[in-house]
Amino acid sequence: MVLGLGTAGANIYPLVTSLARLGPTSGTTAPMFYTILATLGVFLVLAARNPSAYRSLIAYTVWSSFAHGAVMALMAIQLPNKRGELLVGVASALLPAVLLFVLARPSARSEGLGA
């Protein structure tokens, strides 16, 4: 529940502000990324009510967060001038993924999260 609220909340404000300043020279990737993460947060809140019914969503959240953290870690190696902010991003992607993995019920882990 906390991870879902945090994910949704942390992405709604940047989504709204990035949409407010869209222009011909502004990027379009960030608003789309914020939209996906805010939606994921809402569904994680729903999943907290009945985790066994949302095993695939929980598995997706864990593994996509691991993948995202791995990409950011590689980027931190390749881009020394951005290393600090990328490593903060790695921690913010991997810590919730590890916690969700550990807190997932054993039956959920055996059916998609890994053993």
Backbone as CSV, one residue per row, in Angstrom:
resi,resn,N_x,N_y,N_z,CA_x,CA_y,CA_z,C_x,C_y,C_z
1,MET,0.833,-1.191,0.000,0.000,0.000,0.000,0.874,1.251,0.000
2,VAL,1.892,1.255,0.867,2.781,2.422,0.967,3.543,2.635,-0.336
3,LEU,4.039,1.544,-0.910,4.768,1.657,-2.178,3.855,2.197,-3.282
4,GLY,2.623,1.737,-3.334,1.679,2.217,-4.337,1.360,3.689,-4.167
5,LEU,1.084,4.099,-2.936,0.795,5.514,-2.691,1.999,6.389,-3.003
6,GLY,3.176,5.908,-2.610,4.397,6.669,-2.891,4.669,6.787,-4.382
7,THR,4.473,5.695,-5.098,4.710,5.705,-6.542,3.733,6.634,-7.251
8,ALA,2.466,6.523,-6.911,1.463,7.397,-7.537,1.717,8.856,-7.167
9,GLY,1.896,9.101,-5.883,2.094,10.470,-5.419,3.345,11.128,-5.959
10,ALA,4.417,10.379,-6.044,5.679,10.943,-6.506,5.663,11.249,-8.002
11,ASN,4.716,10.696,-8.732,4.696,10.904,-10.179,3.569,11.801,-10.664
12,ILE,2.554,12.042,-9.848,1.444,12.884,-10.285,1.867,14.347,-10.405
13,TYR,2.580,14.862,-9.416,3.014,16.269,-9.482,3.937,16.525,-10.679
14,PRO,5.003,15.714,-10.879,5.831,15.973,-12.063,5.064,15.801,-13.373
15,LEU,4.085,14.899,-13.392,3.272,14.727,-14.596,2.503,16.005,-14.905
16,VAL,1.831,16.540,-13.906,1.033,17.746,-14.113,1.919,18.923,-14.508
17,THR,3.035,19.096,-13.828,3.907,20.230,-14.159,4.565,20.061,-15.524
18,SER,4.902,18.830,-15.911,5.513,18.649,-17.232,4.490,18.863,-18.341
19,LEU,3.238,18.496,-18.092,2.196,18.743,-19.093,1.897,20.237,-19.223
20,ALA,2.027,20.965,-18.128,1.739,22.397,-18.145,2.770,23.169,-18.961
21,ARG,3.980,22.638,-19.080,5.019,23.361,-19.817,5.427,22.674,-21.115
22,LEU,4.570,21.829,-21.654,4.874,21.208,-22.940,4.906,22.267,-24.034
23,GLY,5.899,22.171,-24.848,6.027,23.098,-25.969,6.796,22.427,-27.085
24,PRO,7.066,23.173,-28.147,7.750,22.567,-29.288,9.156,22.071,-28.974
25,THR,9.796,22.630,-27.956,11.163,22.211,-27.646,11.240,21.319,-26.405
26,SER,10.123,21.075,-25.746,10.159,20.256,-24.526,10.086,18.780,-24.883
27,GLY,10.638,17.957,-24.027,10.619,16.519,-24.260,9.249,15.925,-23.976
28,THR,8.967,14.824,-24.633,7.687,14.157,-24.424,7.837,12.861,-23.651
29,THR,9.059,12.423,-23.422,9.278,11.148,-22.748,8.884,11.219,-21.277
30,ALA,9.257,12.267,-20.592,8.992,12.373,-19.155,7.509,12.271,-18.813
31,PRO,6.610,13.022,-19.470,5.188,12.891,-19.108,4.659,11.469,-19.312
32,MET,5.118,10.803,-20.354,4.654,9.427,-20.582,5.157,8.502,-19.475
33,PHE,6.397,8.686,-19.067,6.978,7.873,-18.003,6.241,8.114,-16.683
34,TYR,5.968,9.380,-16.375,5.232,9.705,-15.148,3.838,9.089,-15.161
35,THR,3.191,9.089,-16.324,1.853,8.514,-16.447,1.863,7.023,-16.142
36,ILE,2.831,6.313,-16.702,2.936,4.866,-16.476,3.177,4.573,-14.999
37,LEU,4.092,5.316,-14.380,4.405,5.061,-12.971,3.258,5.449,-12.039
38,ALA,2.584,6.544,-12.329,1.435,6.933,-11.489,0.341,5.874,-11.577
39,THR,0.095,5.356,-12.778,-0.905,4.300,-12.954,-0.489,3.033,-12.223
40,LEU,0.778,2.677,-12.318,1.284,1.510,-11.593,1.056,1.685,-10.093
41,GLY,1.296,2.878,-9.585,1.072,3.139,-8.160,-0.364,2.914,-7.743
42,VAL,-1.304,3.369,-8.564,-2.726,3.167,-8.260,-3.038,1.672,-8.203
43,PHE,-2.528,0.913,-9.165,-2.808,-0.522,-9.177,-2.087,-1.259,-8.041
44,LEU,-0.955,-0.750,-7.588,-0.307,-1.357,-6.420,-1.141,-1.138,-5.160
45,VAL,-1.792,0.006,-5.062,-2.698,0.246,-3.932,-3.831,-0.775,-3.967
46,LEU,-4.393,-1.001,-5.138,-5.453,-2.007,-5.278,-4.924,-3.406,-4.952
47,ALA,-3.706,-3.691,-5.362,-3.116,-5.015,-5.126,-2.881,-5.278,-3.644
48,ALA,-2.698,-4.226,-2.864,-2.453,-4.401,-1.436,-3.649,-5.018,-0.724
49,ARG,-4.824,-4.836,-1.289,-6.039,-5.399,-0.676,-6.087,-6.918,-0.808
50,ASN,-5.591,-7.433,-1.922,-5.643,-8.869,-2.181,-4.417,-9.270,-3.011
51,PRO,-3.239,-9.356,-2.374,-2.002,-9.600,-3.120,-2.013,-10.880,-3.962
52,SER,-2.658,-11.920,-3.489,-2.646,-13.169,-4.258,-3.379,-13.026,-5.588
53,ALA,-4.342,-12.127,-5.668,-5.058,-11.906,-6.923,-4.260,-11.042,-7.900
54,TYR,-3.227,-10.384,-7.410,-2.432,-9.473,-8.232,-0.972,-9.928,-8.335
55,ARG,-0.754,-11.241,-8.291,0.615,-11.764,-8.329,1.403,-11.281,-9.539
56,SER,0.769,-11.279,-10.703,1.506,-10.887,-11.908,1.872,-9.399,-11.872
57,LEU,1.012,-8.555,-11.328,1.331,-7.135,-11.202,2.496,-6.934,-10.231
58,ILE,2.475,-7.653,-9.127,3.551,-7.552,-8.148,4.861,-8.048,-8.761
59,ALA,4.804,-9.152,-9.488,6.001,-9.673,-10.159,6.522,-8.666,-11.182
60,TYR,5.625,-8.072,-11.955,6.038,-7.055,-12.924,6.722,-5.883,-12.219
61,THR,6.150,-5.439,-11.125,6.722,-4.314,-10.382,8.125,-4.633,-9.899
62,VAL,8.294,-5.826,-9.324,9.607,-6.219,-8.808,10.623,-6.295,-9.940
63,TRP,10.313,-7.045,-10.982,11.311,-7.294,-12.031,11.553,-6.067,-12.902
64,SER,10.544,-5.260,-13.145,10.790,-4.039,-13.925,11.621,-3.048,-13.113
65,SER,11.438,-3.044,-11.802,12.263,-2.177,-10.955,13.712,-2.652,-10.927
66,PHE,13.919,-3.962,-10.862,15.288,-4.497,-10.946,15.927,-4.120,-12.285
67,ALA,15.186,-4.278,-13.373,15.714,-3.953,-14.699,16.033,-2.465,-14.807
68,HIS,15.138,-1.637,-14.302,15.349,-0.188,-14.342,16.589,0.189,-13.527
69,GLY,16.723,-0.394,-12.347,17.898,-0.131,-11.519,19.186,-0.585,-12.179
70,ALA,19.152,-1.721,-12.864,20.341,-2.225,-13.559,20.756,-1.291,-14.693
71,VAL,19.786,-0.799,-15.439,20.098,0.133,-16.528,20.696,1.417,-15.957
72,MET,20.123,1.926,-14.887,20.664,3.141,-14.280,22.063,2.914,-13.725
73,ALA,22.326,1.727,-13.187,23.669,1.424,-12.677,24.680,1.421,-13.825
74,LEU,24.315,0.826,-14.945,25.206,0.840,-16.119,25.428,2.256,-16.623
75,MET,24.372,3.047,-16.629,24.513,4.439,-17.049,25.415,5.220,-16.092
76,ALA,25.347,4.911,-14.799,26.196,5.585,-13.814,27.669,5.281,-14.068
77,ILE,27.946,4.078,-14.546,29.326,3.716,-14.881,29.783,4.482,-16.119
78,GLN,28.895,4.606,-17.091,29.249,5.233,-18.363,29.231,6.759,-18.324
79,LEU,28.471,7.335,-17.413,28.325,8.792,-17.350,28.782,9.322,-15.990
80,PRO,30.077,9.480,-15.799,30.577,9.904,-14.484,30.032,11.248,-14.013
81,ASN,29.715,12.152,-14.944,29.198,13.456,-14.533,27.756,13.374,-14.016
82,LYS,27.056,12.280,-14.258,25.687,12.083,-13.772,25.616,10.973,-12.723
83,ARG,26.769,10.484,-12.292,26.831,9.313,-11.416,26.028,9.473,-10.136
84,GLY,26.142,10.602,-9.478,25.454,10.793,-8.202,23.945,10.652,-8.320
85,GLU,23.353,11.374,-9.255,21.897,11.308,-9.403,21.448,9.946,-9.899
86,LEU,22.252,9.289,-10.734,21.884,7.953,-11.204,21.942,6.926,-10.076
87,LEU,22.938,7.041,-9.208,23.022,6.097,-8.090,21.879,6.287,-7.099
88,VAL,21.426,7.516,-6.927,20.234,7.751,-6.104,19.032,7.073,-6.765
89,GLY,18.950,7.167,-8.081,17.884,6.499,-8.815,17.951,4.988,-8.692
90,VAL,19.173,4.445,-8.709,19.347,2.996,-8.533,18.785,2.577,-7.183
91,ALA,19.151,3.310,-6.145,18.651,2.981,-4.808,17.134,3.115,-4.727
92,SER,16.593,4.154,-5.360,15.145,4.351,-5.281,14.371,3.333,-6.110
93,ALA,15.022,2.691,-7.063,14.367,1.626,-7.836,14.540,0.272,-7.163
94,LEU,15.728,0.014,-6.632,16.012,-1.315,-6.095,15.488,-1.543,-4.684
95,LEU,15.513,-0.537,-3.843,15.052,-0.728,-2.463,13.584,-1.151,-2.402
96,PRO,12.680,-0.448,-3.065,11.282,-0.914,-3.039,11.112,-2.291,-3.679
97,ALA,11.882,-2.575,-4.739,11.783,-3.887,-5.397,12.203,-4.997,-4.443
98,VAL,13.291,-4.783,-3.728,13.754,-5.795,-2.771,12.733,-5.967,-1.650
99,LEU,12.218,-4.857,-1.125,11.224,-4.953,-0.052,9.968,-5.676,-0.519
100,LEU,9.500,-5.348,-1.711,8.308,-6.005,-2.240,8.569,-7.490,-2.477
101,PHE,9.751,-7.817,-2.959,10.114,-9.215,-3.179,10.127,-9.991,-1.863
102,VAL,10.734,-9.393,-0.849,10.841,-10.056,0.458,9.469,-10.177,1.120
103,LEU,8.654,-9.147,0.984,7.353,-9.160,1.640,6.295,-9.948,0.874
104,ALA,6.596,-10.308,-0.377,5.625,-11.087,-1.156,5.402,-12.423,-0.473
105,ARG,4.173,-12.830,-0.481,3.850,-14.105,0.154,4.554,-15.233,-0.582
106,PRO,4.951,-16.286,0.131,5.662,-17.397,-0.504,4.919,-17.982,-1.706
107,SER,3.608,-18.054,-1.666,2.870,-18.597,-2.805,3.005,-17.686,-4.011
108,ALA,3.078,-16.378,-3.783,3.251,-15.461,-4.899,4.643,-15.604,-5.479
109,ARG,5.646,-15.793,-4.636,7.007,-15.947,-5.123,7.147,-17.201,-5.975
110,SER,6.519,-18.275,-5.580,6.671,-19.525,-6.317,5.977,-19.488,-7.665
111,GLU,5.076,-18.515,-7.880,4.321,-18.463,-9.125,4.720,-17.305,-10.018
112,GLY,5.891,-16.762,-9.853,6.273,-15.712,-10.790,7.356,-14.775,-10.310
113,LEU,7.546,-14.656,-9.027,8.557,-13.767,-8.526,9.916,-14.436,-8.422
114,GLY,9.965,-15.723,-8.452,11.218,-16.446,-8.286,11.332,-16.979,-6.878
115,ALA,12.143,-17.986,-6.702,12.269,-18.587,-5.380,13.515,-18.146,-4.678
